[in-house]
């Protein structure tokens, strides 16, 4: 009787190791994905009103006119994050209201607060100016994209 030490048919060891390495690389790139080229990583849930507004409108048609807040809810020099709409509304100076995407341009985390004239991302401590959305401190290198809003009387809505 002859015993063979060759494996039965199947992938070569080199093929298996290469495939495992490629899979590991794909996982690492996905986990660290995000870009500083101006594109923001999409949050797990997409297609919300802020996404539509930030992208110039959407096919759903429901983005326009989404009520956000009263002007009294937005402190001068500060702002408020609306997580469900993925937008942050700020009042850089008295009576001036602006809105930005609440998705950090570094790796797509949601910004969580506004204080001392800065929009703050808790993931890697990037901070953005309430005045123009520019980066005040990194690692983010791109500003928060502006989102169109409408202020009518004391009501703020997504445009």
C-alpha positions as CSV (number, residue, x, y, z in Angstrom):
1,X,0.0,0.0,0.0
2,X,1.3,3.4,-1.0
3,X,0.6,6.4,1.2
4,X,0.7,9.9,-0.4
5,X,1.6,12.9,1.6
6,X,0.2,15.2,-1.1
7,X,-3.1,16.8,-0.1
8,X,-6.2,15.9,-2.0
9,X,-7.4,18.4,-4.5
10,X,-8.0,21.9,-3.1
11,X,-6.4,25.3,-3.1
12,X,-2.7,25.6,-2.7
13,X,-1.4,26.8,0.7
14,X,-0.1,29.9,-1.0
15,X,-3.5,30.7,-2.4
16,X,-5.2,30.4,1.0
17,X,-2.6,32.6,2.7
18,X,-2.9,35.2,0.0
19,X,-6.7,35.2,0.2
20,X,-6.6,35.6,4.0
21,X,-4.2,38.5,3.7
22,X,-6.3,40.2,1.1
23,X,-9.4,39.8,3.3
24,X,-7.5,41.2,6.3
25,X,-6.4,44.2,4.3
26,X,-9.9,44.8,3.1
27,X,-11.2,44.8,6.7
28,X,-8.4,47.2,7.8
29,X,-9.1,49.6,4.9
30,X,-12.8,49.6,5.6
31,X,-12.3,50.2,9.3
32,X,-9.8,53.1,8.7
33,X,-11.7,54.3,5.6
34,X,-12.5,57.9,5.4
35,X,-10.9,60.4,3.3
36,X,-9.5,63.8,3.5
37,X,-10.1,64.6,-0.2
38,X,-13.4,66.4,0.5
39,X,-15.6,63.4,0.3
40,X,-17.2,62.4,3.6
41,X,-17.7,58.9,4.6
42,X,-21.4,58.1,4.6
43,X,-22.9,57.2,7.9
44,X,-24.5,53.8,8.4
45,X,-27.9,55.3,7.6
46,X,-28.0,57.4,4.5
47,X,-30.6,59.2,2.5
48,X,-31.7,61.6,5.3
49,X,-32.8,65.1,4.9
50,X,-29.4,66.6,5.6
51,X,-27.8,64.3,3.0
52,X,-30.3,65.5,0.5
53,X,-29.8,69.1,1.4
54,X,-26.1,68.9,1.5
55,X,-26.1,67.3,-2.0
56,X,-28.3,70.0,-3.5
57,X,-31.7,68.3,-3.0
58,X,-32.7,64.7,-3.4
59,X,-35.0,62.5,-5.3
60,X,-37.2,62.0,-2.3
61,X,-38.5,65.5,-2.3
62,X,-39.0,65.5,1.4
63,X,-35.8,67.3,2.4
64,X,-37.1,70.8,1.7
65,X,-39.0,72.4,4.5
66,X,-38.0,70.0,7.2
67,X,-38.4,72.0,10.4
68,X,-35.4,72.0,12.7
69,X,-35.7,74.6,15.4
70,X,-36.7,78.0,16.6
71,X,-34.1,80.8,16.3
72,X,-34.3,81.0,20.1
73,X,-33.0,77.4,20.3
74,X,-29.6,78.4,18.7
75,X,-27.3,80.3,21.0
76,X,-25.3,83.2,19.7
77,X,-21.7,82.1,19.1
78,X,-22.9,78.5,19.5
79,X,-25.2,76.0,17.9
80,X,-27.1,72.8,18.2
81,X,-26.5,69.3,16.6
82,X,-29.6,67.7,15.0
83,X,-28.4,64.1,14.9
84,X,-31.5,62.7,13.2
85,X,-31.1,65.1,10.3
86,X,-27.3,64.9,10.4
87,X,-27.0,68.7,10.5
88,X,-25.6,71.2,12.9
89,X,-27.2,74.7,13.0
90,X,-25.1,77.6,14.4
91,X,-25.5,81.3,15.0
92,X,-22.0,82.8,14.5
93,X,-23.2,86.3,15.3
94,X,-26.6,87.8,16.3
95,X,-29.2,87.0,13.8
96,X,-26.9,85.1,11.4
97,X,-27.7,81.4,11.1
98,X,-25.8,78.8,9.2
99,X,-25.9,75.0,8.9
100,X,-23.3,72.4,8.2
101,X,-23.2,68.7,7.7
102,X,-22.8,67.0,11.1
103,X,-20.6,64.3,9.6
104,X,-16.9,64.9,10.3
105,X,-14.7,65.2,7.2
106,X,-11.9,63.1,8.8
107,X,-13.5,59.7,9.1
108,X,-17.2,60.2,9.0
109,X,-18.0,60.3,12.7
110,X,-20.9,62.5,13.8
111,X,-20.1,65.7,15.5
112,X,-21.6,65.9,18.9
113,X,-21.5,69.4,20.4
114,X,-20.9,73.1,19.8
115,X,-19.0,75.1,22.4
116,X,-16.7,78.1,22.5
117,X,-17.3,78.9,18.8
118,X,-16.4,75.4,17.7
119,X,-18.2,72.4,16.3
120,X,-16.7,69.3,18.0
121,X,-16.1,65.8,16.8
122,X,-15.5,63.4,19.7
123,X,-13.9,60.6,17.6
124,X,-10.5,62.1,17.0
125,X,-11.0,65.6,18.4
126,X,-11.3,67.6,15.2
127,X,-12.9,71.0,15.7
128,X,-14.6,73.3,13.1
129,X,-15.4,77.0,13.2
130,X,-19.0,78.0,13.6
131,X,-18.3,81.0,11.3
132,X,-17.5,79.1,8.1
133,X,-17.1,75.3,9.0
134,X,-13.3,75.5,8.5
135,X,-11.0,73.2,10.4
136,X,-9.8,74.8,13.6
137,X,-7.9,71.7,14.7
138,X,-7.3,68.3,13.1
139,X,-6.8,65.6,12.2
140,X,-9.5,66.7,9.8
141,X,-8.2,68.7,6.9
142,X,-11.4,69.7,5.0
143,X,-14.2,72.0,6.3
144,X,-17.7,70.8,7.1
145,X,-19.9,71.2,4.0
146,X,-22.5,73.9,4.3
147,X,-26.2,72.8,4.3
148,X,-28.8,75.2,3.1
149,X,-31.4,76.4,5.6
150,X,-34.2,78.9,5.5
151,X,-34.9,81.3,8.4
152,X,-38.5,82.5,8.3
153,X,-39.4,84.6,11.3
154,X,-38.3,82.6,14.2
155,X,-38.4,79.2,12.4
156,X,-35.4,77.4,10.9
157,X,-36.0,74.7,8.3
158,X,-33.8,72.8,5.9
159,X,-34.1,74.5,2.5
